[in-house]
Amino acid sequence: MITASSAPIRIQDRMAAPAVEPLELGKVNAKLVSLLRPNSMEAGRYHRLRHAVERLGEDTGKSVVIGITSPQSGDGKTLTSINLAGALAQDPNARVLLIELDIRQPRDNIKTYLGIRNLSAPGVTELIQDESLSLSRAVSYIPDFNLHLLTCGKASESHYELLKSARLASLIQEARERYHYVILDTAPIVPVPDSQLLSPLVDGFMVLVAAGHTSERVLGEALNLLDPDKVMGLVFNAAPIGDTQPY
């Protein structure tokens, strides 16, 4: 059980500067409720996830790295990752970095959800492959939402080697030193070993379970593949919402 304490999260003063240029957004997807309607009932559900992450940081007094994953594709990982990062970033004093880390199939999902128009910075794959590139050079900033973003980058066939590289571990550690919260949008658990490779680098995983999509069998298989000490809990996604008035 995670217990709260009064210890502040301590990070280095040399925080990552906002990107080379702030990102320009077009039409933001209406499902990003923590960004567009932060005081809505729907956004409140992401605040519950935010509270769990904040308590973990308070308990350790350190920055927090959380992986968002699911047993299979299509469970809502990216949507949840953005909404959780957005909920955390509502604290004006919090520095939040969202990293797109499903490098096997880079689909620009985060860019599409946010309607990003002018992203030219390198991504994770370029940072790993070219050590002359710095994290601060690759991170973009969305001032409207107080959110920092590092996208996946170009496609690569060396997925396994990139994810197990010392360079990625070093980048995640640097992110810990520069941000209060780092949210990783990762690949699904069952088809590929990415979550096991990332497990030593994160403080915990939130596992998405989609109503009408995730079977009990595949969920059990996924949980067997994860370190149980790293599973923060299950996030039940896409469930019908009943009458919640007045709550």
C-alpha positions in Angstrom: 0.0 0.0 0.0 1.2 3.5 -0.9 1.2 5.9 2.1 1.3 9.6 1.8 3.9 11.7 3.5 4.8 15.4 3.6 8.1 14.9 1.9 8.4 17.1 -1.2 9.7 15.8 -4.5 13.3 16.9 -4.8 14.7 17.3 -8.3 17.7 19.1 -9.7 17.4 22.8 -10.3 18.6 22.4 -13.9 15.2 21.7 -15.3 14.7 21.1 -18.9 14.0 24.4 -20.7 10.9 24.5 -22.8 11.5 23.3 -26.3 13.4 25.1 -29.1 9.9 26.5 -29.9 6.5 25.9 -28.3 4.3 23.5 -30.1 1.4 24.8 -32.2 -1.8 22.8 -31.7 -4.6 22.4 -34.1 -7.8 20.6 -33.1 -7.3 18.7 -29.8 -9.2 15.5 -29.6 -12.4 15.9 -27.5 -11.5 12.8 -25.5 -8.6 14.6 -23.9 -10.8 15.8 -21.1 -8.1 16.5 -18.6 -6.8 19.2 -21.1 -10.0 20.6 -22.5 -12.4 20.2 -19.6 -10.2 19.8 -16.5 -13.1 20.4 -14.1 -15.5 17.9 -15.7 -16.7 14.6 -14.1 -14.8 12.7 -16.8 -11.6 14.5 -16.0 -12.1 13.7 -12.4 -11.5 10.0 -13.2 -8.0 10.9 -14.4 -7.5 13.0 -11.2 -7.9 9.7 -9.3 -4.9 8.3 -11.3 -3.1 11.6 -10.7 -3.6 11.2 -7.0 -2.1 7.7 -7.0 1.0 9.0 -8.8 1.4 12.0 -6.5 1.1 9.8 -3.5 3.9 7.6 -4.8 6.1 10.7 -5.2 5.2 12.0 -1.8 6.1 8.6 -0.3 9.5 8.4 -1.8 10.3 12.1 -2.0 11.6 11.6 -5.5 10.5 12.1 -9.1 8.2 9.4 -10.4 8.4 7.4 -13.7 5.2 5.6 -14.6 4.6 3.2 -17.5 1.1 3.1 -19.1 0.6 -0.3 -20.8 -2.1 -2.9 -21.6 -2.3 -6.6 -22.5 -3.0 -5.9 -26.1 -3.3 -3.0 -28.6 -6.5 -1.0 -28.7 -7.1 -0.8 -24.9 -6.6 3.0 -24.7 -3.0 3.4 -23.6 -2.2 6.6 -25.5 -5.5 8.3 -24.5 -4.9 7.5 -20.9 -1.2 8.5 -21.0 -2.1 12.0 -22.3 -5.0 12.5 -19.9 -2.9 11.4 -16.9 0.0 13.6 -18.0 -2.5 16.5 -18.5 -4.0 16.0 -15.1 -0.6 16.1 -13.4 0.4 19.2 -15.4 -2.6 21.1 -14.0 -0.4 21.8 -11.0 1.5 24.9 -12.2 4.5 24.0 -10.2 4.8 20.5 -11.6 7.0 19.6 -14.5 5.6 16.7 -16.5 7.2 14.9 -19.4 5.1 12.6 -21.6 7.3 10.1 -23.6 5.9 8.1 -26.5 7.8 4.8 -26.1 5.9 2.4 -28.3 8.9 2.4 -30.8 7.9 -0.8 -32.6 5.0 0.9 -34.4 5.4 4.6 -34.3 2.0 5.9 -35.5 2.1 9.5 -34.4 -0.9 8.9 -32.1 0.0 11.5 -29.6 0.6 14.1 -32.4 -2.8 13.2 -33.9 -4.6 13.4 -30.5 -3.1 16.8 -29.8 -3.3 18.2 -33.3 0.4 19.1 -33.4 1.4 21.0 -36.5 5.0 22.1 -36.1 7.0 19.3 -34.5 10.5 19.0 -35.9 12.5 17.8 -32.9 14.1 14.4 -32.9 12.4 11.5 -31.0 13.4 8.7 -28.7 14.9 6.5 -31.4 17.2 9.3 -32.6 18.3 10.1 -29.1 19.2 6.5 -28.4 21.1 6.1 -31.7 22.9 9.5 -31.6 24.4 10.3 -28.2 25.4 13.7 -29.5 21.7 14.7 -29.2 20.6 16.0 -25.9 17.3 15.4 -24.1 16.6 19.1 -23.8 17.1 19.4 -27.6 14.4 16.7 -28.3 11.7 17.7 -25.8 8.9 19.9 -27.0 6.7 22.1 -24.8 3.0 22.8 -24.9 2.5 26.0 -23.0 -1.3 25.9 -23.0 -1.2 22.7 -21.0 2.1 23.1 -19.1 3.2 19.8 -20.7 6.5 18.6 -22.1 6.6 16.0 -24.8 9.1 13.6 -26.3 7.8 11.7 -29.3 8.8 8.2 -30.6 10.8 9.4 -33.5 11.6 7.5 -36.7 10.8 3.8 -37.1 13.7 1.4 -36.3 14.1 -2.3 -36.7 16.3 -2.7 -33.7 13.5 -2.4 -31.1 14.9 -4.8 -28.6 18.4 -3.5 -28.7 17.2 0.1 -28.3 15.0 -0.7 -25.3 17.6 -2.6 -23.5 20.4 -0.1 -24.2 22.3 1.8 -21.5 21.6 5.0 -23.5 17.8 4.7 -22.9 18.4 4.0 -19.2 20.5 7.1 -19.0 17.9 9.2 -20.8 15.2 8.0 -18.3 17.4 8.8 -15.4 18.1 12.3 -16.8 14.3 12.8 -17.2 14.0 11.8 -13.5 16.4 14.6 -12.6 14.6 17.2 -14.7 10.9 16.5 -14.2 8.6 15.7 -11.3 6.6 13.2 -13.3 7.5 11.1 -16.4 4.7 9.2 -18.1 5.7 6.5 -20.6 3.2 5.5 -23.3 4.5 1.9 -23.9 3.8 -1.1 -26.1 1.3 -3.8 -25.1 2.5 -6.5 -22.8 1.6 -9.8 -24.4 2.8 -9.4 -28.0 6.2 -8.0 -27.2 8.7 -8.0 -24.3 9.0 -4.2 -24.0 7.4 -3.9 -20.6 9.8 -6.4 -19.1 12.7 -4.5 -20.6 11.4 -1.2 -19.2 10.5 -2.6 -15.8 13.8 -1.7 -14.1 13.4 1.9 -15.3 9.9 2.6 -14.0 8.4 3.0 -10.5 5.3 1.2 -11.6 2.9 0.3 -14.4 -0.8 1.2 -14.8 -2.4 -1.6 -16.8 -5.3 -0.7 -19.1 -8.3 -3.1 -19.2 -10.8 -2.2 -21.9 -14.5 -3.1 -21.4 -15.7 -5.6 -24.0 -12.2 -5.9 -25.4 -9.7 -7.3 -22.9 -10.4 -10.9 -22.1 -9.8 -12.5 -18.7 -7.3 -14.9 -20.4 -5.2 -12.2 -22.0 -5.2 -10.1 -18.8 -4.0 -13.0 -16.8 -1.2 -13.7 -19.3 -0.2 -10.0 -19.1 -0.1 -9.9 -15.4 2.0 -13.1 -15.3 4.6 -11.3 -17.5 4.9 -8.3 -15.2 6.8 -8.0 -11.9 3.9 -7.9 -9.4 5.7 -5.3 -7.3 5.6 -2.9 -10.3 1.9 -3.2 -11.0 0.2 -0.1 -9.4 -3.2 -1.3 -10.5 -5.7 -1.8 -13.3 -7.4 1.0 -15.1 -10.8 -0.1 -16.4 -11.4 1.8 -19.6 -14.3 2.5 -22.0 -16.9 1.3 -19.5 -20.4 2.8 -19.9 -21.0 5.6 -17.5 -24.3 5.5 -15.6 -26.2 8.2 -13.8 -23.6 9.9 -11.6 -25.7 12.9 -10.6 -24.7 14.8 -8.5 -21.5 12.7 -8.5 
